[in-house]
Amino acid sequence: MARQGQSGRNHIVKDEKKENGKGGRMIIPIRCFSCGKPIAHLYEEFRERTNKGDNRKKILDDLGLERYCCRAMFLGHVDLIDVTGQFKKF
């Protein structure tokens, strides 16, 4: 499930294998912040394979992410949508 936010820079991926069983959403940028390469469409496969326990280096190589900036977007991503969703909007 892909949606675009107001800024057009976020990609929301539905996560069916959430630990609490409720499912959730993760926000990943559509493009790499440094080089501009589209990366959001690769995140779901990356997430599934890391949950299975595959080696992250091999997964990133298989997905074709060669630049260190794109690799850092995946390795440094933290899912905070559930935390921020608890707060009240103005």
DORO-771701 format. One record per residue (C-alpha): x, y, z; residue number from 1. Coordinates in Angstrom, 2 decimals. Example, Ala and Ser with C-alpha at 12.3 -4.5 7.8 and 13.67 -1.06 7.14 Angstrom:
BEGIN
{c1:12.30 | c2:-4.50 | c3:7.80 | minu:1};
{c1:13.67 | c2:-1.06 | c3:7.14 | minu:2};
This chain:
BEGIN
{c1:0.00 | c2:0.00 | c3:0.00 | minu:1};
{c1:1.64 | c2:3.21 | c3:-1.13 | minu:2};
{c1:0.45 | c2:6.70 | c3:-0.32 | minu:3};
{c1:1.99 | c2:10.07 | c3:-0.75 | minu:4};
{c1:2.01 | c2:12.62 | c3:2.04 | minu:5};
{c1:1.48 | c2:16.35 | c3:1.61 | minu:6};
{c1:5.13 | c2:16.88 | c3:0.80 | minu:7};
{c1:5.17 | c2:13.96 | c3:-1.65 | minu:8};
{c1:8.34 | c2:12.60 | c3:-0.03 | minu:9};
{c1:7.06 | c2:9.69 | c3:2.08 | minu:10};
{c1:6.05 | c2:6.17 | c3:1.23 | minu:11};
{c1:3.88 | c2:4.25 | c3:3.67 | minu:12};
{c1:4.27 | c2:0.49 | c3:3.65 | minu:13};
{c1:1.82 | c2:-1.77 | c3:5.46 | minu:14};
{c1:3.55 | c2:-4.23 | c3:7.79 | minu:15};
{c1:1.45 | c2:-7.37 | c3:8.30 | minu:16};
{c1:4.00 | c2:-9.13 | c3:10.54 | minu:17};
{c1:3.96 | c2:-6.73 | c3:13.46 | minu:18};
{c1:4.96 | c2:-8.25 | c3:16.80 | minu:19};
{c1:1.71 | c2:-7.32 | c3:18.50 | minu:20};
{c1:-0.32 | c2:-8.88 | c3:15.68 | minu:21};
{c1:-2.22 | c2:-5.69 | c3:14.85 | minu:22};
{c1:-0.17 | c2:-4.72 | c3:11.80 | minu:23};
{c1:1.27 | c2:-1.27 | c3:11.34 | minu:24};
{c1:2.74 | c2:1.21 | c3:8.94 | minu:25};
{c1:6.28 | c2:2.36 | c3:8.27 | minu:26};
{c1:7.32 | c2:5.57 | c3:6.59 | minu:27};
{c1:10.30 | c2:5.35 | c3:4.26 | minu:28};
{c1:11.42 | c2:8.20 | c3:1.99 | minu:29};
{c1:10.61 | c2:7.66 | c3:-1.67 | minu:30};
{c1:14.04 | c2:8.80 | c3:-2.79 | minu:31};
{c1:17.48 | c2:8.75 | c3:-1.24 | minu:32};
{c1:18.16 | c2:12.12 | c3:0.39 | minu:33};
{c1:21.69 | c2:12.34 | c3:-1.06 | minu:34};
{c1:21.58 | c2:11.00 | c3:-4.61 | minu:35};
{c1:17.84 | c2:11.02 | c3:-5.40 | minu:36};
{c1:17.58 | c2:7.36 | c3:-6.42 | minu:37};
{c1:14.07 | c2:5.87 | c3:-5.90 | minu:38};
{c1:14.35 | c2:3.38 | c3:-3.02 | minu:39};
{c1:10.91 | c2:3.07 | c3:-1.37 | minu:40};
{c1:9.75 | c2:0.23 | c3:-3.59 | minu:41};
{c1:12.63 | c2:-1.92 | c3:-2.30 | minu:42};
{c1:11.95 | c2:-1.46 | c3:1.41 | minu:43};
{c1:9.22 | c2:-4.07 | c3:1.79 | minu:44};
{c1:11.43 | c2:-6.86 | c3:0.42 | minu:45};
{c1:14.33 | c2:-5.64 | c3:2.57 | minu:46};
{c1:12.13 | c2:-5.74 | c3:5.68 | minu:47};
{c1:10.78 | c2:-9.22 | c3:4.92 | minu:48};
{c1:14.22 | c2:-10.69 | c3:4.32 | minu:49};
{c1:15.75 | c2:-9.09 | c3:7.42 | minu:50};
{c1:12.89 | c2:-10.48 | c3:9.52 | minu:51};
{c1:13.77 | c2:-13.94 | c3:8.15 | minu:52};
{c1:17.35 | c2:-13.43 | c3:9.36 | minu:53};
{c1:19.18 | c2:-12.98 | c3:6.07 | minu:54};
{c1:22.47 | c2:-11.09 | c3:5.97 | minu:55};
{c1:21.77 | c2:-7.37 | c3:5.45 | minu:56};
{c1:24.80 | c2:-6.84 | c3:3.20 | minu:57};
{c1:23.66 | c2:-9.63 | c3:0.87 | minu:58};
{c1:20.10 | c2:-8.27 | c3:0.80 | minu:59};
{c1:21.27 | c2:-4.76 | c3:-0.14 | minu:60};
{c1:23.56 | c2:-6.20 | c3:-2.82 | minu:61};
{c1:20.70 | c2:-8.30 | c3:-4.25 | minu:62};
{c1:18.40 | c2:-5.25 | c3:-4.31 | minu:63};
{c1:20.98 | c2:-3.31 | c3:-6.32 | minu:64};
{c1:21.74 | c2:-0.71 | c3:-3.66 | minu:65};
{c1:25.42 | c2:-0.02 | c3:-4.29 | minu:66};
{c1:25.79 | c2:3.56 | c3:-3.10 | minu:67};
{c1:26.53 | c2:3.98 | c3:0.58 | minu:68};
{c1:23.98 | c2:6.80 | c3:0.88 | minu:69};
{c1:21.12 | c2:4.53 | c3:-0.25 | minu:70};
{c1:22.33 | c2:1.70 | c3:1.96 | minu:71};
{c1:22.41 | c2:4.07 | c3:4.93 | minu:72};
{c1:18.77 | c2:5.03 | c3:4.31 | minu:73};
{c1:17.77 | c2:1.38 | c3:4.85 | minu:74};
{c1:20.17 | c2:0.54 | c3:7.66 | minu:75};
{c1:19.49 | c2:3.72 | c3:9.61 | minu:76};
{c1:15.71 | c2:3.73 | c3:9.25 | minu:77};
{c1:13.74 | c2:3.60 | c3:12.52 | minu:78};
{c1:9.99 | c2:2.99 | c3:12.50 | minu:79};
{c1:8.50 | c2:5.79 | c3:14.60 | minu:80};
{c1:5.03 | c2:6.05 | c3:13.06 | minu:81};
{c1:3.42 | c2:4.17 | c3:15.96 | minu:82};
{c1:5.12 | c2:6.41 | c3:18.52 | minu:83};
{c1:4.17 | c2:9.67 | c3:16.81 | minu:84};
{c1:0.63 | c2:8.42 | c3:16.13 | minu:85};
{c1:-0.10 | c2:8.40 | c3:19.86 | minu:86};
{c1:0.12 | c2:12.18 | c3:20.14 | minu:87};
{c1:-2.80 | c2:14.48 | c3:19.59 | minu:88};
{c1:-2.95 | c2:16.64 | c3:16.48 | minu:89};
{c1:-3.70 | c2:20.33 | c3:16.81 | minu:90};
